Amino acid sequence: MKTYDTKDFPLAAYLVTSGLALQAHSREGKASTFMFADTYELQSLVTGYYAFQARVNPIAYANAFRNLKSIMYSNTTTNDNMYHNTGS
């Protein structure tokens, strides 16, 4: 499966808030990379995000933001430990 990788933390939180599953996370030093399945829906959401057309529930966004931060800081600073979503 092709993935869409981003280091843009607010975008990753937006994608999770929009219902996309985080497929994996890696961290190297202070840089985190978030991986999602590269689908038409994802591409549409990314386009809308960068066109300032993104609309989500602010509380859901804040929750996704906190959850991603938790994932980021629960891993070591190498790519040897990656978060993988076990859900579909």
Backbone bond lengths (Angstrom), bond angles and torsions (degrees), N, CA, C in turn:
res aa  C-N    CA-C-N  psi(-1)  N-CA   C-N-CA  omega(-1)  CA-C   N-CA-C  phi
1 M - - - 1.452 - - 1.534 108.38 -
2 K 1.303 115.80 133.50 1.458 121.64 177.42 1.527 108.80 -75.68
3 T 1.341 115.51 139.93 1.463 119.03 -179.86 1.517 110.91 -115.89
4 Y 1.302 114.43 156.43 1.456 123.71 172.32 1.519 105.33 -107.31
5 D 1.318 116.75 117.95 1.462 121.89 -178.97 1.522 109.63 -106.29
6 T 1.323 115.76 136.88 1.458 119.96 177.87 1.518 110.60 -142.00
7 K 1.307 115.42 145.82 1.462 122.25 172.65 1.523 109.77 -103.68
8 D 1.306 116.56 1.69 1.467 123.59 -179.45 1.532 108.01 -80.68
9 F 1.337 115.70 98.51 1.466 120.94 -175.62 1.534 113.18 -59.78
10 P 1.352 119.64 -48.13 1.463 118.64 178.39 1.533 112.86 -60.74
11 L 1.337 117.74 -35.70 1.472 120.45 176.21 1.516 110.24 -63.83
12 A 1.322 117.18 -44.29 1.466 120.00 179.28 1.525 110.87 -59.96
13 A 1.330 117.78 -42.66 1.466 121.07 177.96 1.527 110.33 -63.26
14 Y 1.322 116.52 -39.40 1.471 120.39 177.51 1.531 110.72 -63.05
15 L 1.319 117.45 -43.78 1.469 120.39 -179.01 1.527 111.12 -63.86
16 V 1.337 116.45 -41.73 1.469 119.80 177.09 1.527 110.06 -64.02
17 T 1.326 117.00 -43.89 1.461 121.32 178.95 1.525 111.09 -60.65
18 S 1.324 116.21 -32.58 1.464 121.55 -179.27 1.523 112.86 -79.79
19 G 1.321 116.70 -0.08 1.455 120.08 174.16 1.517 115.61 102.73
20 L 1.331 118.03 3.56 1.461 119.53 178.44 1.522 109.83 -83.66
21 A 1.312 115.66 142.42 1.467 120.88 -179.85 1.520 110.16 -84.93
22 L 1.310 115.67 132.15 1.450 121.28 172.59 1.523 106.78 -71.64
23 Q 1.328 116.45 118.98 1.465 120.30 -178.03 1.521 112.20 -82.24
24 A 1.324 116.10 -37.73 1.460 119.79 -179.23 1.519 109.42 -162.85
25 H 1.311 114.37 161.99 1.463 122.12 176.95 1.512 107.13 -140.64
26 S 1.316 116.83 137.60 1.459 119.68 172.63 1.519 108.36 -133.86
27 R 1.305 114.23 156.28 1.461 119.00 -179.01 1.514 108.97 -137.18
28 E 1.301 115.30 129.54 1.453 121.27 177.14 1.512 107.20 -129.29
29 G 1.320 116.22 111.46 1.450 120.05 -173.78 1.517 109.36 65.06
30 K 1.317 116.58 -126.13 1.463 120.86 178.38 1.521 112.73 -95.39
31 A 1.331 117.45 -0.44 1.466 121.29 -176.68 1.521 111.37 -97.60
32 S 1.321 115.98 124.52 1.457 121.97 175.37 1.522 109.22 -104.50
33 T 1.317 115.52 144.37 1.456 121.84 174.72 1.521 107.72 -122.10
34 F 1.319 115.94 131.50 1.459 122.92 179.70 1.521 107.92 -109.74
35 M 1.339 116.91 133.11 1.451 121.85 -176.58 1.522 111.20 -118.08
36 F 1.318 114.40 131.79 1.464 122.50 179.41 1.518 108.44 -127.76
37 A 1.330 117.24 155.78 1.462 120.67 173.22 1.527 107.74 -64.41
38 D 1.324 116.15 130.67 1.463 121.27 -178.33 1.524 108.96 -83.96
39 T 1.317 115.09 99.18 1.461 121.54 -178.02 1.526 110.13 -122.55
40 Y 1.315 115.16 171.31 1.462 119.68 175.81 1.536 109.94 -60.88
41 E 1.339 116.55 -41.07 1.465 120.48 179.44 1.524 110.68 -60.01
42 L 1.318 116.82 -45.09 1.460 120.47 178.85 1.524 110.20 -60.77
43 Q 1.310 117.89 -47.61 1.459 120.85 -178.78 1.526 111.03 -60.48
44 S 1.323 116.81 -38.55 1.463 121.45 177.37 1.524 111.16 -64.79
45 L 1.326 117.17 -42.91 1.464 121.40 178.48 1.527 111.43 -64.97
46 V 1.323 116.94 -42.51 1.468 120.97 179.47 1.527 110.02 -63.27
47 T 1.317 116.47 -43.50 1.469 120.43 178.60 1.520 110.51 -60.46
48 G 1.322 116.86 -45.82 1.463 121.18 178.50 1.515 112.43 -63.53
49 Y 1.324 116.76 -38.21 1.462 121.74 179.47 1.523 110.62 -61.35
50 Y 1.319 116.58 -49.58 1.462 119.76 -177.72 1.529 113.03 -75.85
51 A 1.327 117.06 -13.87 1.463 121.03 175.91 1.537 111.24 -94.41
52 F 1.347 116.56 10.90 1.469 122.51 179.86 1.528 111.87 60.49
53 Q 1.336 116.57 35.38 1.466 121.64 178.94 1.528 111.82 -113.99
54 A 1.309 117.64 9.12 1.463 122.03 -177.43 1.525 110.37 -72.87
55 R 1.303 115.82 133.00 1.467 121.52 178.29 1.524 108.38 -135.55
56 V 1.334 116.15 118.41 1.461 121.65 176.81 1.518 108.93 -141.78
57 N 1.308 115.01 163.65 1.453 121.50 175.33 1.528 107.99 -68.73
58 P 1.327 118.54 125.03 1.469 120.10 -175.90 1.532 113.75 -63.09
59 I 1.320 117.88 -32.71 1.469 120.03 178.97 1.522 110.06 -70.49
60 A 1.339 117.32 -40.92 1.460 120.82 176.95 1.523 110.32 -63.80
61 Y 1.339 116.83 -38.49 1.461 121.08 178.41 1.530 110.52 -64.16
62 A 1.320 116.81 -44.43 1.466 120.96 178.92 1.528 110.48 -61.56
63 N 1.331 117.26 -39.41 1.464 120.95 178.06 1.527 110.93 -65.00
64 A 1.327 117.17 -44.14 1.466 121.01 178.23 1.526 109.82 -62.59
65 F 1.315 116.78 -41.07 1.461 123.10 178.61 1.532 109.85 -57.48
66 R 1.334 116.08 -49.83 1.472 121.11 -179.93 1.534 111.29 -63.94
67 N 1.340 116.37 -42.65 1.467 119.70 -178.97 1.525 111.48 -63.94
68 L 1.331 117.03 -41.33 1.460 119.82 178.62 1.533 110.87 -66.60
69 K 1.312 117.11 -38.60 1.475 119.57 176.82 1.527 109.99 -61.62
70 S 1.312 116.55 -40.60 1.456 120.87 177.95 1.527 110.43 -61.37
71 I 1.318 116.96 -43.27 1.462 121.59 177.95 1.524 109.96 -63.22
72 M 1.336 116.54 -44.34 1.458 121.23 -179.12 1.525 112.02 -57.91
73 Y 1.311 116.46 -45.71 1.455 120.40 -172.83 1.519 113.93 -90.75
74 S 1.328 117.74 -2.61 1.463 120.14 176.86 1.525 110.82 -88.62
75 N 1.324 117.95 -8.98 1.461 122.72 -179.77 1.515 110.67 -100.82
76 T 1.322 114.83 159.59 1.453 119.27 173.90 1.519 108.63 -76.71
77 T 1.303 116.87 179.55 1.454 120.81 -174.77 1.525 113.21 -90.81
78 T 1.328 118.28 16.73 1.464 120.32 177.70 1.520 109.82 -116.52
79 N 1.310 115.44 166.56 1.459 120.52 177.32 1.522 112.14 -78.94
80 D 1.337 117.59 -3.43 1.457 120.13 -179.74 1.520 111.99 -66.40
81 N 1.319 116.98 -26.51 1.460 121.33 179.74 1.516 108.80 -113.54
82 M 1.312 115.79 108.20 1.456 120.43 -179.55 1.515 109.38 -117.14
83 Y 1.319 115.64 144.48 1.458 121.07 172.69 1.512 107.40 -82.84
84 H 1.308 117.38 130.64 1.464 121.48 174.61 1.514 108.46 -124.53
85 N 1.295 116.90 129.67 1.446 122.81 178.56 1.523 108.16 -70.27
86 T 1.319 117.52 126.89 1.458 120.56 179.69 1.516 111.72 -91.67
87 G 1.315 117.73 -10.76 1.457 121.18 176.79 1.507 110.55 -88.40
88 S 1.333 115.73 174.90 1.464 118.31 179.33 1.502 111.43 -104.95
